[in-house]
Amino acid sequence: MELKGLLNEIEARRSDLVQLTCDLVKIPTVNPPGNNYREICEFLSKRLIQSGFECQIIRAEGALADSNLYPRYNLIARHEGTRPGECIHFNSHIDVVEPGYGWTKDPFAAVVEKDRIFGRGTCDMKGGLASSIIAVEAFISVCPSYSGAIEISATADEETGGFGGVAWLAEKGYFSPERVQHVVIPEPLNKDRICLGHRGVWWSEIETKGRVAHGSMPFLGDCAIRHMGAVLDEIEQSLLPQLEKKITRMPVVPEQARKSTLNINSIHGGLAEASESYNGYPSPLVPDSCRMILDRRYLMEESLEQVKSEVYEILDKVKLTRPSLVYEIKDLFEVKPSYTDPTSSIVQTVGESINHVLGVSPEYVVSPGSYDQKHIDRIGKLKNCIAYGPGILELAHQPDEYICISDMIDASKVMAMTTNDLLNGGS
Ligand SMILES: [Zn+2]
């Protein structure tokens, strides 16, 4: 098949691409709590059935956050070629974060101005979803007899961990090496970049314990907050400088995230903050508990055991000078780093397509935070997975989020060409 014909077909679908993106943005799928998942899946399913896809709308029953009030719906659409072959899968999340403050436009009106579409989710990632749909529809119309299969999924809850979305589907076998051979996640990484994976995550909660007493006689109690202060001090003095020195060979962007990082997500000790309905004074108490949540992002050169033992060592060290310290550490959440081999077929093929469509060499990057690739890799055991899509990463979750129509067209061409190369061997 002539490649030029395919790329022209994408150009010809420009207004369809804009309309589809706007239609998706106008269905406000804000998560949490996870609104309108069913509506958006039905909307997409109706369209994809017309394009010849077989569609399944699947509720992640029993998954984290799934309830009758807020059911977690997902769509899996599959189109079979005329001959056996490999399957390429485009996975997009349908949820968006709440709009927040600072907008000059209605976040769910999908306002189009020149080359831009404004709205919550335009960039992250309904523009990417629409681009992948246009890409495969154009491919199927130009090349109806191809080998293999094409899948599109629209999945829930990526913004809150993906447990009612990709993780659940992977558990049920929808992402497995028998069914799918190549996965592209059209997250907004910029149209000339290929994202190979992400760093690892360990969230933990440290609790220091003390003994409650009257605040006027603190010597009779044991202050859990002072214990935590000593832990924080030790983190500042010895752990943070140690993390600064660890630099990965993974091409993480932005540059500062090539180091190991630690964020203190929250800290709480003593009396709970008074509710708005109470306007009196707090009571004088020596706090007997203080809890802190750590968000540690680690590199593929580090092991999770090593990452954890660094924190255990800090606590052991503090205990030497504060013998009354009693503490507990709880694991809350962990994700191993994910890194797709740059020589794998999906990376090579998307790279060649970027080169052809944009006339530049692709940049290979790794994301500082994790996304649904973690479930496709760990649960689905699919190694041939990347994130590639239109949109400027920094605009994600911002007020006046937008996507450029020309970037969507370019990324759609790259996705169509990749599909052609993988399913037709480029012929
Ligand atoms: Zn996203």
Residues whose N, C-alpha, C, O or C-beta is under 5 A from the ligand:
A	BS01	ZN	D124 M125 E187
